[in-house]
């Protein structure tokens, strides 16, 4: 498993821990807010995962025989990779926003 997969899975785990706050109906502090992992930003892990991907995997995808002109964006490896990277970047941004909003609101208690 690549670092990028591990980082996304860790962030999703944090999101899973925090998402229950929306149905938390007691006056007591939500238990997940005591978990130190929910305050982690994973910026270093993200940077390492991106470096690993660029150094180990990107070269394998481009420059091979299958890297050729195509009639469809779906068949263009570079377009598929660019879309995947944009989606990963957006997903990380959205997870960071959700985490930030939940944690920001937890300080208002």
DSSP file (Angstrom, degrees, kcal/mol; ACC not computed):
  #  RESIDUE AA STRUCTURE BP1 BP2  ACC     N-H-->O    O-->H-N    N-H-->O    O-->H-N    TCO  KAPPA ALPHA  PHI   PSI    X-CA   Y-CA   Z-CA
    1    1 A X              0   0    0      0, 0.0     2,-0.1     0, 0.0     0, 0.0   0.000 360.0 360.0 360.0 136.7    0.0    0.0    0.0
    2    2 A X     >  -     0   0    0      1,-0.1     4,-2.1     4,-0.0     3,-0.2  -0.376 360.0-113.2 -80.4 159.3    1.3    3.4   -0.9
    3    3 A X  H  > S+     0   0    0      1,-0.2     4,-2.9     2,-0.2     5,-0.2   0.863 116.4  58.1 -58.6 -38.1    1.8    6.3    1.5
    4    4 A X  H  > S+     0   0    0     45,-0.3     4,-2.4     1,-0.2    -1,-0.2   0.916 106.7  47.6 -61.9 -42.0   -1.0    8.3   -0.3
    5    5 A X  H  > S+     0   0    0      2,-0.2     4,-2.6     1,-0.2    -1,-0.2   0.929 112.7  49.0 -63.1 -44.7   -3.5    5.5    0.4
    6    6 A X  H  X S+     0   0    0     -4,-2.1     4,-2.5     2,-0.2    -2,-0.2   0.907 111.5  49.4 -61.9 -42.4   -2.4    5.3    4.0
    7    7 A X  H  X S+     0   0    0     -4,-2.9     4,-2.4     2,-0.2    -1,-0.2   0.928 112.2  47.0 -64.3 -45.6   -2.7    9.0    4.5
    8    8 A X  H  X S+     0   0    0     -4,-2.4     4,-2.5     1,-0.2    -1,-0.2   0.914 112.7  50.2 -62.6 -42.0   -6.2    9.2    2.9
    9    9 A X  H  X S+     0   0    0     -4,-2.6     4,-2.1     2,-0.2    -2,-0.2   0.898 110.3  49.8 -63.8 -40.0   -7.3    6.2    5.0
   10   10 A X  H  X S+     0   0    0     -4,-2.5     4,-2.1     2,-0.2    -1,-0.2   0.918 111.9  48.3 -63.4 -42.7   -6.0    7.8    8.2
   11   11 A X  H  X S+     0   0    0     -4,-2.4     4,-2.6     1,-0.2    -2,-0.2   0.892 110.8  50.4 -65.8 -38.8   -7.8   11.1    7.4
   12   12 A X  H  X S+     0   0    0     -4,-2.5     4,-2.5     2,-0.2    -1,-0.2   0.875 107.8  54.0 -66.4 -35.3  -11.0    9.2    6.7
   13   13 A X  H  X S+     0   0    0     -4,-2.1     4,-2.2     2,-0.2    -2,-0.2   0.914 109.2  48.0 -62.7 -43.0  -10.6    7.4   10.0
   14   14 A X  H  X S+     0   0    0     -4,-2.1     4,-2.1     2,-0.2    -2,-0.2   0.929 111.6  50.2 -62.3 -45.0  -10.4   10.8   11.7
   15   15 A X  H  X S+     0   0    0     -4,-2.6     4,-2.3     1,-0.2    -2,-0.2   0.889 109.1  52.1 -60.0 -39.2  -13.4   12.0    9.8
   16   16 A X  H  X S+     0   0    0     -4,-2.5     4,-0.6     1,-0.2    -1,-0.2   0.895 109.2  49.8 -64.0 -40.8  -15.3    8.8   10.9
   17   17 A X  H  < S+     0   0    0     -4,-2.2     3,-0.3     1,-0.2    15,-0.2   0.886 117.8  39.9 -64.0 -37.8  -14.4    9.5   14.5
   18   18 A X  H >< S+     0   0    0     -4,-2.1     3,-2.2     1,-0.2     4,-0.2   0.754  96.5  76.1 -85.4 -25.5  -15.6   13.1   14.2
   19   19 A X  H >< S+     0   0    0     -4,-2.3     3,-1.7     1,-0.3     4,-0.2   0.787  82.7  68.9 -62.7 -27.8  -18.8   12.7   12.1
   20   20 A X  G >< S+     0   0    0     -4,-0.6     3,-1.5    -3,-0.3     4,-0.4   0.641  77.8  82.7 -65.0 -12.6  -20.7   11.3   15.0
   21   21 A X  G X  S+     0   0    0     -3,-2.2     3,-0.7     1,-0.3    -1,-0.3   0.777  79.5  66.7 -62.2 -24.7  -20.6   14.8   16.6
   22   22 A X  G <  S+     0   0    0     -3,-1.7    -1,-0.3     1,-0.2    -2,-0.2   0.713 108.9  35.7 -72.0 -19.4  -23.6   15.7   14.4
   23   23 A X  G <  S+     0   0    0     -3,-1.5     2,-0.6    -4,-0.2    -1,-0.2   0.291  86.4 119.5-113.0   9.3  -25.9   13.3   16.3
   24   24 A X    <   +     0   0    0     -3,-0.7     6,-0.1    -4,-0.4    -3,-0.0  -0.645  34.9 173.3 -74.3 116.5  -24.3   13.8   19.7
   25   25 A X        +     0   0    0     -2,-0.6     2,-0.2     2,-0.0    -1,-0.1   0.295  39.3  93.4-115.6   9.3  -27.1   15.2   21.8
   26   26 A X  S    S-     0   0    0      2,-0.2     4,-0.1     1,-0.1    -2,-0.0  -0.551  76.5-121.6-100.4 168.9  -25.8   15.3   25.3
   27   27 A X  S    S+     0   0    0     -2,-0.2     2,-0.1     2,-0.1    -1,-0.1   0.563  83.4 101.8 -82.5  -9.0  -24.2   18.2   27.1
   28   28 A X  S    S-     0   0    0      1,-0.1    -2,-0.2     0, 0.0     3,-0.1  -0.403  88.5 -90.7 -75.6 152.9  -21.0   16.2   27.7
   29   29 A X        -     0   0    0      1,-0.1     2,-0.3    -2,-0.1    -1,-0.1  -0.367  47.8-103.0 -61.6 138.0  -18.0   16.7   25.6
   30   30 A X    >   -     0   0    0      1,-0.1     3,-1.9    -3,-0.1     4,-0.3  -0.495  29.4-133.1 -65.9 126.1  -17.9   14.5   22.5
   31   31 A X  G >  S+     0   0    0      1,-0.3     3,-2.0    -2,-0.3     4,-0.2   0.807  99.8  62.8 -55.1 -37.2  -15.5   11.6   23.3
   32   32 A X  G >  S+     0   0    0      1,-0.3     3,-1.6   -15,-0.2     6,-0.3   0.748  88.5  71.6 -64.2 -21.2  -13.6   11.8   20.0
   33   33 A X  G <  S+     0   0    0     -3,-1.9    -1,-0.3     1,-0.3    -2,-0.2   0.634  91.8  58.7 -70.2 -11.1  -12.4   15.3   20.8
   34   34 A X  G <  S+     0   0    0     -3,-2.0     2,-0.6    -4,-0.3    -1,-0.3   0.508  82.9 100.4 -90.4  -6.5  -10.1   13.8   23.5
   35   35 A X    X   -     0   0    0     -3,-1.6     3,-1.4    -4,-0.2     4,-0.3  -0.709  66.1-150.7 -83.8 119.2   -8.4   11.7   20.8
   36   36 A X  G >  S+     0   0    0     -2,-0.6     3,-1.3     1,-0.3     4,-0.3   0.764  90.5  69.3 -62.4 -24.9   -5.1   13.4   19.8
   37   37 A X  G >  S+     0   0    0      1,-0.3     3,-1.2     2,-0.2    -1,-0.3   0.795  87.6  64.3 -65.0 -27.7   -5.3   11.9   16.3
   38   38 A X  G <  S+     0   0    0     -3,-1.4    -1,-0.3    -6,-0.3    -2,-0.2   0.664 100.6  52.6 -72.8 -12.5   -8.2   14.2   15.4
   39   39 A X  G <  S+     0   0    0     -3,-1.3    -1,-0.3    -4,-0.3     2,-0.2   0.444  84.5 108.4 -98.0  -2.3   -6.0   17.2   15.8
   40   40 A X    <   -     0   0    0     -3,-1.2   -26,-0.0    -4,-0.3    -3,-0.0  -0.553  53.1-160.6 -78.8 139.2   -3.3   16.0   13.5
   41   41 A X        -     0   0    0     -2,-0.2    -1,-0.1     0, 0.0    -4,-0.0   0.713  16.8-146.8 -92.8 -22.9   -3.0   17.7   10.1
   42   42 A X     >  +     0   0    0      1,-0.1     4,-2.3     3,-0.1     5,-0.2   0.706  51.4 138.1  63.4  22.0   -1.1   15.0    8.2
   43   43 A X  H  > S+     0   0    0      2,-0.2     4,-2.3     1,-0.2     5,-0.2   0.918  70.7  47.4 -64.1 -43.2    0.7   17.7    6.1
   44   44 A X  H  > S+     0   0    0      1,-0.2     4,-2.5     2,-0.2    -1,-0.2   0.918 112.4  49.7 -64.7 -42.0    4.1   15.9    6.4
   45   45 A X  H  > S+     0   0    0      1,-0.2     4,-2.5     2,-0.2    -1,-0.2   0.891 110.0  51.7 -63.3 -39.2    2.6   12.6    5.4
   46   46 A X  H  X S+     0   0    0     -4,-2.3     4,-2.4     2,-0.2    -2,-0.2   0.933 110.3  48.1 -61.4 -46.1    0.8   14.2    2.5
   47   47 A X  H  X S+     0   0    0     -4,-2.3     4,-2.3     1,-0.2    -2,-0.2   0.916 113.1  47.5 -62.7 -43.4    4.1   15.7    1.2
   48   48 A X  H  X S+     0   0    0     -4,-2.5     4,-2.6     1,-0.2    -1,-0.2   0.900 111.0  51.6 -64.7 -40.2    6.0   12.4    1.6
   49   49 A X  H  X S+     0   0    0     -4,-2.5     4,-2.3     2,-0.2   -45,-0.3   0.900 110.6  48.1 -63.8 -40.7    3.2   10.5   -0.2
   50   50 A X  H  X S+     0   0    0     -4,-2.4     4,-2.5     2,-0.2    -2,-0.2   0.914 112.2  48.9 -66.8 -41.7    3.3   12.9   -3.1
   51   51 A X  H  X S+     0   0    0     -4,-2.3     4,-2.6     2,-0.2     5,-0.2   0.912 111.7  50.1 -62.0 -42.0    7.1   12.7   -3.3
   52   52 A X  H  X>S+     0   0    0     -4,-2.6     4,-2.6     2,-0.2     5,-0.5   0.913 111.2  48.8 -62.7 -43.1    6.9    8.9   -3.2
   53   53 A X  I  X>S+     0   0    0     -4,-2.3     5,-2.2     2,-0.2     4,-2.0   0.939 113.3  45.9 -62.8 -47.3    4.3    8.9   -6.0
   54   54 A X  I  <>S+     0   0    0     -4,-2.5     5,-0.5     1,-0.2    -2,-0.2   0.913 119.0  41.1 -63.6 -43.0    6.3   11.2   -8.2
   55   55 A X  I  <5S+     0   0    0     -4,-2.6    -1,-0.2    -5,-0.2    -2,-0.2   0.843 128.9  24.9 -77.3 -32.6    9.5    9.4   -7.7
   56   56 A X  I  <5S+     0   0    0     -4,-2.6    -3,-0.2    -5,-0.2     4,-0.2   0.820 131.1  22.4-102.2 -35.5    8.3    5.8   -7.9
   57   57 A X  I >X<S+     0   0    0     -4,-2.0     4,-1.2    -5,-0.5     3,-0.6   0.810 104.4  67.1-109.1 -35.1    5.1    5.7   -9.9
   58   58 A X  I >><S+     0   0    0     -5,-2.2     4,-1.8     1,-0.3     3,-0.6   0.897 100.9  52.5 -60.7 -42.1    4.7    8.6  -12.2
   59   59 A X  H 34<S+     0   0    0     -5,-0.5    -1,-0.3     1,-0.2    -2,-0.1   0.801 104.7  57.0 -63.8 -28.6    7.6    7.5  -14.4
   60   60 A X  H <4 S+     0   0    0     -3,-0.6    -1,-0.2    -4,-0.2    -2,-0.2   0.799 108.4  47.5 -71.2 -27.8    6.1    4.0  -14.8
   61   61 A X  H << S+     0   0    0     -4,-1.2     3,-0.4    -3,-0.6     2,-0.3   0.887 110.2  51.5 -82.1 -40.5    2.9    5.5  -16.2
   62   62 A X  S  < S+     0   0    0     -4,-1.8     3,-0.1     1,-0.2     4,-0.0  -0.684 100.2  31.5-103.0 152.8    4.3    7.9  -18.7
   63   63 A X  S    S+     0   0    0      1,-0.3    -1,-0.2    -2,-0.3     2,-0.1   0.476  88.4 117.3  86.2   2.5    6.8    7.3  -21.5
   64   64 A X  S >  S-     0   0    0     -3,-0.4     3,-1.9    -4,-0.1    -1,-0.3  -0.387  84.5 -93.0 -92.5 177.2    5.8    3.7  -22.1
   65   65 A X  T 3  S+     0   0    0      1,-0.3    -1,-0.1    -2,-0.1    -2,-0.0   0.822 124.3  58.9 -60.0 -32.1    4.3    2.3  -25.3
   66   66 A X  T 3  S+     0   0    0      1,-0.1     2,-1.4    -5,-0.1    11,-0.3   0.522  81.3  93.4 -79.5  -1.7    0.8    2.8  -24.1
   67   67 A X    <   +     0   0    0     -3,-1.9     2,-0.3     9,-0.1    -1,-0.1  -0.717  64.5 121.2 -89.2  89.3    1.5    6.6  -23.7
   68   68 A X  S    S-     0   0    0     -2,-1.4     9,-0.2     1,-0.0     2,-0.1  -0.843  70.7 -67.0-142.5 172.4    0.2    7.6  -27.1
   69   69 A X        -     0   0    0     -2,-0.3     2,-0.3     7,-0.1    -1,-0.0  -0.436  54.6-170.9 -65.6 140.7   -2.3    9.7  -28.9
   70   70 A X        -     0   0    0     -2,-0.1     6,-0.1     1,-0.1     3,-0.0  -0.879  33.4-133.8-131.1 164.0   -5.8    8.6  -28.2
   71   71 A X  S    S+     0   0    0     -2,-0.3     2,-0.4     1,-0.1     3,-0.1   0.517  91.9  49.0 -91.2  -7.6   -9.3    9.5  -29.5
   72   72 A X  S >  S-     0   0    0      1,-0.1     3,-0.8     0, 0.0     4,-0.4  -0.989  70.8-138.3-137.1 141.0  -10.7    9.7  -26.0
   73   73 A X  G >  S+     0   0    0     -2,-0.4     3,-1.4     1,-0.2     7,-0.3   0.855 106.4  65.1 -61.3 -34.3   -9.7   11.4  -22.8
   74   74 A X  G 3  S+     0   0    0      1,-0.3    -1,-0.2     5,-0.1     6,-0.0   0.817 104.2  44.8 -58.2 -31.9  -10.7    8.2  -21.0
   75   75 A X  G <  S+     0   0    0     -3,-0.8     2,-0.8     4,-0.0    -1,-0.3   0.458  89.8 100.0 -92.6  -2.5   -7.9    6.3  -22.8
   76   76 A X    <>  -     0   0    0     -3,-1.4     4,-2.4    -4,-0.4     5,-0.2  -0.768  59.2-159.2 -90.5 110.2   -5.3    9.1  -22.2
   77   77 A X  H  > S+     0   0    0     -2,-0.8     4,-2.6   -11,-0.3     5,-0.2   0.862  91.2  52.4 -56.9 -39.3   -3.1    8.0  -19.2
   78   78 A X  H  > S+     0   0    0      2,-0.2     4,-2.6     1,-0.2    -1,-0.2   0.909 110.2  47.6 -67.0 -40.8   -2.0   11.5  -18.5
   79   79 A X  H  > S+     0   0    0      2,-0.2     4,-2.3     1,-0.2    -2,-0.2   0.904 112.5  49.7 -65.4 -41.0   -5.6   12.8  -18.4
   80   80 A X  H  X S+     0   0    0     -4,-2.4     4,-2.4    -7,-0.3    -2,-0.2   0.923 113.0  46.9 -63.0 -44.1   -6.6   10.0  -16.1
   81   81 A X  H  X S+     0   0    0     -4,-2.6     4,-2.8     2,-0.2     5,-0.2   0.914 111.2  50.7 -65.3 -43.4   -3.7   10.7  -13.8
   82   82 A X  H  X S+     0   0    0     -4,-2.6     4,-2.3     1,-0.2    -1,-0.2   0.903 112.0  48.1 -61.5 -40.6   -4.3   14.4  -13.8
   83   83 A X  H  X S+     0   0    0     -4,-2.3     4,-2.5     2,-0.2    -2,-0.2   0.916 111.7  49.5 -65.6 -43.4   -8.0   13.8  -12.9
   84   84 A X  H  X S+     0   0    0     -4,-2.4     4,-2.5     2,-0.2    -2,-0.2   0.917 112.3  47.7 -62.8 -43.2   -7.0   11.3  -10.1
   85   85 A X  H  X S+     0   0    0     -4,-2.8     4,-2.5     2,-0.2    -1,-0.2   0.891 112.2  49.5 -65.9 -39.1   -4.5   13.8   -8.6
   86   86 A X  H  X S+     0   0    0     -4,-2.3     4,-2.4    -5,-0.2    -2,-0.2   0.907 112.2  48.4 -65.3 -40.7   -7.0   16.6   -8.8
   87   87 A X  H  X S+     0   0    0     -4,-2.5     4,-2.5     2,-0.2    -2,-0.2   0.905 111.8  49.2 -65.6 -41.0   -9.6   14.4   -7.1
   88   88 A X  H  X S+     0   0    0     -4,-2.5     4,-2.5     2,-0.2    -2,-0.2   0.918 111.7  49.3 -63.2 -43.8   -7.2   13.3   -4.4
   89   89 A X  H  X S+     0   0    0     -4,-2.5     4,-2.1     1,-0.2    -2,-0.2   0.918 112.9  46.8 -62.1 -43.8   -6.2   16.9   -3.8
   90   90 A X  H  X S+     0   0    0     -4,-2.4     4,-2.6     2,-0.2    -2,-0.2   0.897 111.1  51.7 -65.4 -40.8   -9.9   18.0   -3.5
   91   91 A X  H  X S+     0   0    0     -4,-2.5     4,-2.5     2,-0.2    -2,-0.2   0.915 110.2  48.7 -63.0 -43.2  -10.7   15.1   -1.2
   92   92 A X  H  X S+     0   0    0     -4,-2.5     4,-2.2     1,-0.2    -1,-0.2   0.907 111.7  50.2 -63.2 -40.8   -7.8   16.0    1.1
   93   93 A X  H  X S+     0   0    0     -4,-2.1     4,-2.1     2,-0.2    -2,-0.2   0.914 111.7  47.4 -63.3 -43.6   -9.0   19.6    1.1
   94   94 A X  H  X S+     0   0    0     -4,-2.6     4,-2.5     2,-0.2    -2,-0.2   0.900 111.4  50.0 -67.1 -40.6  -12.5   18.6    2.0
   95   95 A X  H  X S+     0   0    0     -4,-2.5     4,-2.5     1,-0.2    -1,-0.2   0.898 110.8  50.6 -63.0 -39.2  -11.5   16.3    4.8
   96   96 A X  H  X S+     0   0    0     -4,-2.2     4,-2.5    -5,-0.2    -2,-0.2   0.895 110.6  49.5 -64.9 -40.3   -9.3   19.1    6.2
   97   97 A X  H  X S+     0   0    0     -4,-2.1     4,-2.7     2,-0.2     5,-0.2   0.914 111.5  48.0 -65.5 -43.7  -12.3   21.5    6.1
   98   98 A X  H  X S+     0   0    0     -4,-2.5     4,-2.4     2,-0.2     5,-0.2   0.943 113.5  47.4 -62.1 -47.1  -14.6   19.0    7.8
   99   99 A X  H  X S+     0   0    0     -4,-2.5     4,-2.5     1,-0.2     5,-0.2   0.924 113.0  49.3 -59.5 -44.9  -12.0   18.3   10.5
  100  100 A X  H  X S+     0   0    0     -4,-2.5     4,-2.9     1,-0.2     5,-0.2   0.921 111.1  48.5 -62.3 -45.6  -11.4   22.1   11.0
  101  101 A X  H  X S+     0   0    0     -4,-2.7     4,-2.2     2,-0.2    -1,-0.2   0.912 113.2  46.9 -63.9 -42.5  -15.1   22.9   11.3
  102  102 A X  H  X S+     0   0    0     -4,-2.4     4,-1.3    -5,-0.2    -1,-0.2   0.939 116.3  43.9 -64.7 -45.9  -15.8   20.2   13.8
  103  103 A X  H  X S+     0   0    0     -4,-2.5     4,-0.9    -5,-0.2    -2,-0.2   0.876 112.0  53.3 -68.6 -37.0  -12.7   21.1   15.9
  104  104 A X  H >< S+     0   0    0     -4,-2.9     3,-0.7    -5,-0.2     4,-0.4   0.918 110.3  47.4 -62.9 -43.4  -13.4   24.8   15.7
  105  105 A X  H >< S+     0   0    0     -4,-2.2     3,-0.8     1,-0.2     4,-0.3   0.770 102.2  64.9 -69.5 -25.0  -17.0   24.3   16.9
  106  106 A X  H >< S+     0   0    0     -4,-1.3     3,-0.8     1,-0.2    -1,-0.2   0.783  95.7  58.0 -69.7 -25.1  -15.7   22.1   19.7
  107  107 A X  T << S+     0   0    0     -4,-0.9    -1,-0.2    -3,-0.7    -2,-0.2   0.694  94.2  66.8 -76.7 -17.1  -13.9   25.1   21.3
  108  108 A X  T <         0   0    0     -3,-0.8    -1,-0.2    -4,-0.4    -2,-0.2   0.622 360.0 360.0 -75.9 -12.6  -17.2   27.0   21.5
  109  109 A X    <         0   0    0     -3,-0.8    -1,-0.2    -4,-0.3    -2,-0.1   0.486 360.0 360.0 -72.5 360.0  -18.5   24.5   24.1
